[in-house]
Amino acid sequence: MALFGRKKTSIGLDIGSGLIKVAVIDHGKSQPELVRVAMTPLLADAIVEGEIMDPGIVADAISSCLAQAGVSAKAVVTAVGGRDVIIKKIQIERVKEQQARELMRWEAEQHVPFDMESVELDFQILDPNGTDDQMSVLLVAAKRELVEAKVRVLTDAGLSAAAVDVDAFALHNAFERNHPEAMNGIVALVNVGHEVTNINIVEDGVPILTRDLTVGTRRFREDLQRDRGLGAEEAAALLQGYDQSEHLNAVFETRAEEIAVGVERAAAFLASSSRSGAQVSAVYVCGGGSRAPGLIDALAARLRLPVEPASPLANLVVRDGAFESLVTDEVAPLMMLPIGLALRQPA
């Protein structure tokens, strides 16, 4: 399809540990329009804890997913994340952006626990029109080898990176478009993935703190098999079904506690470092794990906060046939990250 080769179209590619996901968005109209989504399962252990163990298998899965989406363009937007990415809100002396760029490497040495020679740095001034002596800056640092590994697997699949984003920012990109009501005050966006749960704290529409927990749908399934005596297919059916069960409730007593503690610790860190001392007022949940019957209820009961699903389609124009043979309600929670990537305007 020639449409997917035009400059006005962006292709978001999410290389997850369980699924490869693609979202195609057309920016040629007054509002971005979701044109197509696709997903391809990844063989177990091809990616472990974010590290690509078998580049050939991953490259083949990427090519298959793009073919399903009818994509012929070679430039995609992808992202990096995990413990080798640091996002931090800092205060520095108010200077012009060019001066800030010169200062940032020195500032990063004070805040980033990596060798400065091995990282890629970027930043954004959050209050460029402020008049105070100090200004707020969002500092981002990623280990260069992480970025290079992601670019390498794209090359293996015959692709190039139009941009390499950060997972937390891509999630926020889709969240901001679809949930404008959450852009005031402090909220948590929790993305429950296959191996990892990302916790993003958003203050007045700015992602200011991110934490990763090594818990996700894979751990849920293993708990159901080990502790509840279920077979692999039965465990998967419960997680992807619509009905709560005593088995799931038992698993979520432990796993919802882990996620809730992660949210509370991130919120406590923010409160201790913030002048206002404001607290998280609501939690939004996305990712494949958010579909598991009873998880959102368990989190709400544990956190004693409003907890609701976050949808990447709540305020997005979707073209007829975008989900083709996929069931929209089942797939949508998994698409927050690739849609956030594809929402980046093409260069």
C-alpha positions in Angstrom: 0.0 0.0 0.0 1.6 3.2 -1.1 -0.1 5.1 1.7 2.3 3.6 4.3 5.3 4.9 2.4 4.3 8.6 2.5 6.0 11.0 4.8 2.8 11.9 6.6 2.6 8.4 8.1 4.4 7.2 11.2 5.0 3.6 12.1 5.3 2.8 15.8 7.2 -0.5 16.5 7.0 -1.9 20.1 9.5 -4.8 20.5 8.2 -6.5 23.6 9.3 -9.7 25.4 6.1 -11.5 24.5 4.8 -9.7 21.4 5.9 -7.5 18.6 3.3 -4.8 18.0 2.9 -2.3 15.2 0.7 0.8 15.0 0.4 2.9 11.8 -0.9 6.5 12.1 -1.7 8.9 9.3 -0.9 12.5 10.2 -2.2 14.0 6.9 -5.5 15.2 8.3 -6.6 17.6 11.0 -6.5 14.8 13.6 -4.1 11.8 13.7 -5.8 8.7 12.4 -5.0 5.1 13.4 -4.7 3.3 10.1 -3.7 -0.2 11.1 -2.4 -2.3 14.0 -0.8 -5.7 14.0 0.9 -8.0 16.5 3.1 -11.1 16.3 3.9 -13.5 19.2 7.6 -13.9 20.0 9.1 -17.2 20.9 9.7 -17.6 24.7 13.1 -16.3 25.8 13.9 -14.6 22.5 14.0 -11.5 24.7 14.7 -11.8 28.5 14.5 -8.8 30.9 14.7 -6.5 27.9 17.8 -8.1 26.4 17.6 -9.5 22.9 18.9 -13.1 23.2 18.2 -14.3 19.7 18.4 -11.3 17.2 17.4 -13.5 14.2 14.1 -14.7 15.7 13.3 -11.1 16.8 14.1 -9.7 13.3 11.9 -12.3 11.7 9.0 -11.6 14.0 9.4 -7.8 13.3 9.3 -8.5 9.5 6.2 -10.7 9.9 4.4 -8.1 12.0 5.1 -5.3 9.5 3.9 -7.5 6.7 0.7 -8.2 8.5 0.2 -4.4 8.8 0.8 -3.9 5.1 3.8 -1.7 5.8 6.4 -1.2 3.1 8.2 1.8 4.5 11.5 1.1 6.2 11.7 3.9 8.8 10.0 3.2 12.1 9.8 4.8 15.5 10.8 2.5 18.4 11.8 3.0 22.0 14.2 1.8 24.8 13.4 1.4 28.5 14.3 -0.4 31.6 16.9 0.0 34.3 19.5 1.4 31.8 17.3 4.5 31.2 17.1 7.3 33.7 14.5 10.0 33.7 14.8 12.7 36.3 13.3 16.1 36.9 16.0 18.6 38.1 16.4 22.3 38.9 19.2 24.3 37.3 20.0 27.9 36.9 17.8 29.6 34.3 19.8 29.9 31.1 19.0 29.8 27.4 18.6 26.4 25.8 22.0 26.5 24.1 23.7 27.2 27.4 21.6 24.5 29.0 22.8 22.0 26.4 26.4 22.8 27.3 25.6 22.5 31.1 23.7 19.3 30.8 26.6 16.8 30.7 28.0 18.3 33.9 24.5 18.3 35.5 24.0 14.7 34.4 27.2 13.6 36.2 25.5 14.7 39.5 22.3 12.8 38.8 23.0 9.8 36.5 24.7 6.7 37.9 26.3 5.8 34.6 29.7 6.5 33.0 29.0 9.7 31.0 31.1 8.4 28.1 28.7 5.5 27.6 25.3 7.3 27.6 23.1 9.2 25.2 21.7 12.4 26.9 18.7 14.5 26.1 16.6 17.1 28.1 13.6 19.3 27.9 13.0 22.6 29.7 9.6 22.3 31.4 9.1 26.0 32.1 10.8 27.9 29.2 8.8 31.0 29.8 9.3 31.1 33.5 10.8 34.2 35.3 12.4 32.4 38.3 16.1 32.2 38.8 15.8 28.4 38.6 14.1 26.4 35.9 12.8 22.8 35.8 14.4 20.4 33.4 13.5 16.8 32.5 16.8 15.0 32.1 16.9 11.7 30.1 19.9 9.4 29.9 20.1 6.0 28.2 23.1 3.7 28.0 24.4 3.9 24.4 24.7 0.1 24.1 21.0 -0.2 24.8 20.2 2.2 21.9 22.7 0.5 19.6 21.3 -3.0 20.3 17.8 -1.7 19.4 19.1 -0.1 16.2 21.0 -3.3 15.3 17.9 -5.5 15.5 16.1 -3.0 13.2 19.0 -3.3 10.7 18.7 -7.1 10.9 15.1 -6.7 9.9 15.9 -4.3 7.0 14.7 -1.2 8.8 16.0 2.1 10.1 15.1 4.2 13.1 13.2 7.4 12.3 13.5 8.0 16.0 14.4 6.2 19.2 12.1 7.3 22.0 11.8 6.3 25.6 9.1 3.8 26.7 7.8 6.1 29.4 7.5 9.1 27.0 5.7 7.0 24.3 3.2 5.7 26.8 2.7 9.3 28.0 2.2 10.5 24.5 -0.8 8.2 23.9 -2.0 8.7 27.5 -2.0 12.5 27.1 -4.0 12.4 23.8 -6.6 10.0 25.1 -7.0 11.1 28.7 -6.7 14.9 28.8 -8.6 14.8 32.1 -5.6 13.2 33.7 -3.2 16.0 32.8 -3.9 18.0 36.0 -2.4 17.1 39.3 -0.4 13.9 40.0 -1.5 10.6 38.6 0.2 7.2 38.0 0.1 5.4 34.7 0.8 1.7 35.2 1.7 -0.4 32.2 1.5 -4.2 33.0 3.5 -6.0 30.4 4.6 -9.5 29.8 7.7 -9.5 32.0 7.8 -5.9 33.4 5.4 -3.4 34.9 6.2 0.2 34.2 5.1 2.8 36.7 5.1 6.3 35.4 4.2 9.3 37.7 2.8 12.2 35.8 2.6 15.7 37.3 0.5 18.3 35.5 0.9 16.4 32.2 4.7 15.9 32.5 6.2 12.4 33.1 8.6 13.1 36.0 9.4 9.7 37.5 9.5 6.1 36.2 10.0 2.8 37.9 10.1 -0.8 36.6 9.0 -3.9 38.5 9.9 -7.4 37.4 6.3 -8.6 37.5 3.9 -9.0 34.6 1.5 -11.5 32.9 4.3 -14.1 32.6 4.6 -14.1 36.4 0.8 -14.2 36.8 0.7 -17.3 34.6 3.6 -19.0 36.4 1.8 -18.4 39.7 -1.4 -19.9 38.4 0.5 -23.0 37.3 2.8 -23.4 40.3 0.6 -22.3 43.2 -2.9 -23.1 41.8 -2.1 -26.3 39.9 -3.4 -25.1 36.5 -2.2 -26.1 33.1 -0.6 -23.6 30.8 -3.6 -23.2 28.5 -6.0 -23.0 31.5 -3.9 -20.3 33.1 -3.7 -18.3 29.9 -7.5 -18.6 29.3 -8.2 -17.2 32.8 -5.8 -14.3 32.3 -7.4 -13.4 28.9 -11.0 -14.2 29.8 -13.7 -11.9 31.2 -14.6 -13.6 34.5 -12.9 -13.3 37.9 -12.0 -16.5 39.6 -10.7 -17.7 43.0 -7.5 -18.7 41.3 -6.9 -15.2 39.9 -8.0 -13.5 43.2 -5.4 -15.6 45.1 -2.6 -14.6 42.6 -3.6 -10.9 42.7 -3.4 -10.8 46.5 0.3 -11.1 46.1 1.0 -9.5 42.7 -1.4 -6.5 43.2 0.4 -5.9 46.5 3.8 -5.8 44.6 2.5 -3.3 42.1 0.7 -1.2 44.7 3.9 -1.0 46.8 5.8 0.1 43.6 3.2 2.9 43.1 3.4 3.9 46.7 7.2 4.0 46.8 7.4 6.1 43.6 4.8 8.5 45.1 6.6 8.7 48.4 9.9 9.5 46.6 8.1 12.2 44.6 6.5 13.7 47.8 9.8 13.8 49.6 11.5 15.6 46.7 8.6 18.0 45.9 8.0 21.3 47.5 4.2 20.9 47.3 4.1 17.4 48.8 1.2 16.6 46.6 -0.1 13.0 46.5 -1.1 10.7 43.6 -4.9 11.2 43.1 -5.7 8.5 40.6 -4.1 5.4 38.9 -4.6 4.5 35.2 -3.7 0.9 34.1 -2.8 -0.3 30.6 -0.9 -3.2 29.0 -1.8 -6.8 28.5 -2.0 -7.4 32.2 -4.7 -4.7 32.7 -7.2 -7.1 30.9 -6.8 -9.8 33.6 -10.1 -10.0 35.4 -9.9 -8.6 38.9 -6.5 -6.9 38.8 -7.8 -3.4 38.6 -10.3 -4.1 41.4 -7.5 -5.6 43.5 -5.3 -2.5 42.9 -8.1 -0.1 43.8 -8.8 -2.0 47.0 -5.1 -2.0 48.0 -4.3 1.6 47.1 -7.6 3.1 48.2 -7.5 5.3 45.1 -9.5 5.5 41.9 -8.0 3.0 39.5 -9.3 2.7 35.9 -8.2 1.3 32.6 -6.3 3.7 30.2 -7.3 3.3 26.6 -5.2 4.4 23.6 -8.4 4.7 21.6 -10.5 6.9 23.9 -9.8 10.1 21.9 -8.2 8.8 18.7 -9.7 8.6 15.2 -9.7 4.9 14.1 -10.0 4.0 10.4 -12.5 1.3 9.6 -10.6 -2.0 9.3 -7.6 -0.8 11.4 -7.9 -3.9 13.7 -8.9 -6.2 10.8 -9.2 -9.7 12.3 -8.3 -8.6 15.8 -10.8 -8.1 18.6 -10.5 -4.4 19.3 -11.4 -4.5 23.0 -9.0 -7.3 23.6 -6.1 -5.8 21.7 -6.5 -2.1 22.6 -4.9 -2.3 26.1 -1.7 -3.7 24.6 -1.4 -0.9 22.1 -0.7 2.1 24.3 3.1 2.0 23.6 3.1 1.5 19.8 0.3 4.0 19.3 2.3 6.5 21.5 5.3 5.9 19.2 3.3 6.3 16.0 1.8 9.6 17.3 5.2 11.2 16.8 5.0 13.4 13.7 7.1 12.1 10.8 10.2 14.2 10.1 
